[in-house]
Amino acid sequence: MLERYFARPQTVDRIRASWLGPAIEQCAIWLIERGHAARNLARYVPIQMHFGAFAQARGATRYEDLPAYVDSFVSDRIARPDHRRAPGAPRPRLTQEIRWPIEQMLRLVVPGFVGHTRHRVLHEPFAESVPGFFAYLRGERGLREETVVQYAHHLCQLEAYLRGIGLEDLRALSPVIVSGFFTDRSGLHRTRVRDRCGIVRVFLRYLHRQGLVARDLSGTVEAPSVYRLATIPRSITWDEVRRMLDTVDRRTVVGRRDYAMLLLLVTYGLRAREVAALTLDDVDWRHDRLRVPERKAGHSTAYPLSPLVGQAILAYLKTGRPTTSSRRIFFRTLAPCEPITHSAVSCRAAHYLRQAEIVVPRPGSHTLRHTCVQRLVDAGWPLKPIGDYVGHRSPSSTEIYSKVAVEALRDVAYGDKEEVI
């Protein structure tokens, strides 16, 4: 495989003769399979070769010995005169350029090696003082990992606050200190404050159950009242939708992909997670149908495939989607070649809303979902079919759109009250 990317046979022979040769070739195959460019391979392999020689000269004899030499190798390379004179490359970026190909190789050949990764490793606050809390959340309460991450986020804030006021012993917790935490970390939306109150209550109740505090302080935490239907959906007008779509440059791969995703969001009211999860098997080209299998309610929905949406998806599949064994439709455009995430779908929607200078609270994929529902409301659809169309689990989820049914509300205001009743 190396012969395809290194023209000189002597270079290939030198790589394979190295004691890290098998690891380097395994890493090269892994990188190419994930869409990394050949020019990047030409940069990574010399760094890996130098690292192998550096570690071997200092006593490394097994792959398992290598992680101990990564930091010293990076420091040694940065200290070289040619790197010190290199213009324009900030030290953090240079450090990453040296470290990344080495650590990626080690992840493949050293079991359990993680290294520096951009994927966040969950930090569990109070790990020393309350060691069993997160095991309790996963085991006894049966919470999903996404929910556990929310607990960790809010409790990290509490841990930082207690550290800031100098409280090291949890037995010294009091209602005044707990209240001070919420006052100090104010400024959140009411629903976020409610969520934080619930999480802190669970934590305080656990402390008392384990005998870590003498008194159950959970009752001192009062959550704010959050009322259903207190807000209105954050939709935009159809003219603004057209303006947003006009900002997409469909001459590029990114533009063709994003245009198809935006049309799916605004035409069918899909969630970002549902767009990211679409596969090639979900599009029935023969019968012009689109199937959305992974809905929030656990069921699937079938839609007529709009010609405009179908053409946009087809344009991306023909000239944009990478060659891969995965059945997912939408992919990242930069290496590694992986399916796009739901957060990236929402970020792209927010990007085009801002680019079109459309002002809306919390722009993202849900803005377009709300816009789809608003268009159905304006067309006179009843709420039940609207809920079925966008995949609501409960009719109560669709009730909020009755607040933006302007024509129906006008009938209520001017019509016969008995007829309305």
Number of C-alpha atoms within 10 A of each C-alpha: 11 17 11 8 13 14 10 9 10 10 13 18 13 11 19 16 11 14 16 20 19 14 18 27 18 15 24 23 14 16 21 17 14 16 17 17 13 15 9 13 19 13 13 21 19 14 17 24 18 14 22 23 14 18 21 17 10 9 11 17 13 12 16 13 13 20 18 11 17 19 11 12 19 18 13 11 18 16 11 10 9 10 13 12 9 10 8 7 12 9 12 8 10 16 16 12 15 21 22 17 22 26 21 18 22 23 15 16 17 17 10 9 15 14 15 13 10 6 6 7 9 11 11 18 21 17 11 8 12 16 12 13 19 21 12 13 18 14 11 9 10 12 14 11 12 8 13 17 16 14 22 18 16 17 19 16 16 20 15 13 19 19 11 10 10 9 14 13 11 14 14 10 17 15 13 9 15 19 13 14 18 18 10 9 12 11 10 11 9 15 14 13 19 16 17 22 19 16 18 19 20 14 20 21 17 19 21 16 13 12 11 16 19 13 15 17 19 21 10 14 17 12 15 13 10 11 9 10 15 8 9 12 18 16 22 19 14 14 9 15 20 11 17 21 18 13 14 19 13 18 9 13 18 19 16 22 26 24 27 22 25 28 21 25 26 22 18 22 25 25 22 24 19 18 26 21 20 19 16 13 12 17 20 13 13 6 9 13 15 21 17 20 16 15 18 13 10 9 11 12 14 13 13 12 19 16 10 13 19 18 13 21 24 17 18 23 18 9 13 19 22 20 11 13 6 12 13 19 22 27 21 16 17 12 14 16 19 17 16 18 17 16 14 16 24 24 16 18 25 21 15 23 25 15 13 18 12 17 10 14 10 10 20 22 29 22 23 30 24 22 23 23 25 24 18 18 20 13 10 12 14 11 20 14 13 20 19 14 17 19 23 16 15 12 14 14 14 20 14 17 21 16 14 15 18 13 12 15 13 10 12 14 11 8 12 10 10 6 7 9 6
